[in-house]
Every structure is written in C-alpha cells, then in structure tokens.
Amino acid sequence: MSRILLFALGALVALLAIDQVRKLRPARVAAADARPAAVRAAPAPSRPSASSLAAVEVAAPSAVDMMARAEGRRLLRRSVGITYVDSLFLETDSTVRRWRDLRDGPLMVAFASSGDPEVDSRLQAIASRAIHAWQEIAPGLRLLVAADTTGAAILFQTVDRLDADRAGQTDLRWTRDGAIHAAVITVALLAGDSSRVIDEGIFAVTSHELGHALGLPHSADSLDVMFPTTRTGYPTERDARSIRLLYELPLGSVKELP
C-alpha cells in the first residue's frame, strides 16, 4: 500500500514539473522574439556635448564674411533715398534675401494650367511683358519660359479671387542664408466687385509680384512698380536701382556684430 502511495506521489510531482515547464516556454519564446525587434530599432541620435554646443554658439564669422557685411552696409548707406532695399530688412531682420547668383544660368519660369486654354494663353502673354520689363533694367537677369512646370524656379498660376481682395500674391521658399530657391506667383482674375480684371491691371499685378519673386520688398513711392497698390507694370528708375543694389549685396545678414 505504501509503495502505491509513493508511486502516486511521484507521478503527481512529475506532472506538476511538466506543467511548470510548459508555462515557462512561451515566456522564453516571447523574449527571443523581442530581441530582433530591439536590434532593428534605430539608435537614438547622439547629443553634442556641452563643449561642442558652446563652440557652435560662439563661432565668429570669417574675415571674408565680415568684409562682405561691411561692404553691404556701405552700399546701403550710399543708396539711402534712391532705393527702397532697406525696407526689406523690416521683414527679414537685416537678412538679404534674393536668388543666389543670376550668373549661374537662367531662372526657368512656368505656367500652371487653369484648365481654360484661353485664360492660360492670356496670362502667359501678359507675364511675358512683365518678364521683358524686368530683364531690361536688371543686368544679368535671364528668365526663360519652360515647356512644363517640372523644375521651374518661378511658377505662375491664376485663381478667381484671393483673400482680402488682394490682386496678387507671391510665396517664396529660401534657405537659412536668404537664398531664394522657389517662387509661386498667384494672380486673381476677378476684382473685389466680381468684375473681370483688365489686361493692364493684370500686367501691373504680374510685374509687381515678379519683383517680389526676385526678392524686392515694397516701395513707399506710389510711382514705383513695387508700391503696394501699383498702377503700372513698368519698373521705374528707382525700381531699377533697387534690383541692381539687391544683387550687389552679399547674401545673409548685413548687421554689424555686437
């Protein structure tokens, strides 16, 4: 009888041990599956040390940068009253914002399709007049019309209306040092009273917005193309001096270091 009890007790112990092993196996498998996932995860980016951060913050501009800034300030002082480039710095914290170098090649211009061939043809004809007007007074400026919008530097498009009854709008993209690398010019076809804008009105707006696309700010002189509510599409001598000065200035800040 005692042998039977011992045998039964041994069998029970064996069954309990087998059950415990079965309970442990899924946990081990899950742990094994988790390890490859941890390996695939991207490592956390390393943070620069405090010393390297300090070095970046106090790094002084080179002698060439200092000379360029000084020359830029000299040119601006000489142009007071005969250009309006200084008003650009009210928006950009004394940073010169323009295309990097017009001598690198022509800026490609394209026209987004409106779905109406008549509208597209009208805009292209009017914008071509504006392009020609700016090229005449800006040495080195070359704007070429591309066959499509792929890779275009300046894109023209039309809408029926813009917010706040604006007639045109220019959206720019530029790098940290102020180099423009893309511009989108939007022209409204209808006035605030829903009347159709005449060709000369679109010409004035297109020429004004093209000035912004080239980097020019607003002018306070109502005779200039870059006056906020311009009535002409032909740049004045003051517009000409301003665009020429803008492309003589070095890119980036012209502020004097403290």
Secondary structure, DSSP 4 states (H G I P E B T S, - for coil): -HHHHHHHHHHHHHHHHHHHHHHHHHHHHHHHHHHHHHHHSPPPPPPPPHHHHHHHHHPPPPHHHHHHHHHHHHHHHHTBTTB-GGGGHHHHTSEE-EES-GGG-PEEEEE---S-HHHHHHHHHHHHHHHHHHHHHSTT--EEE-SSSTT-SEEEEEES--GGG-SEEEEEEE-TTSEEEEEEEEEESB-TTSPBPPHHHHHHHHHHHHHHHTT----S-TTSTTSTT---SS--HHHHHHHHHHTTSPSEE-PPP-
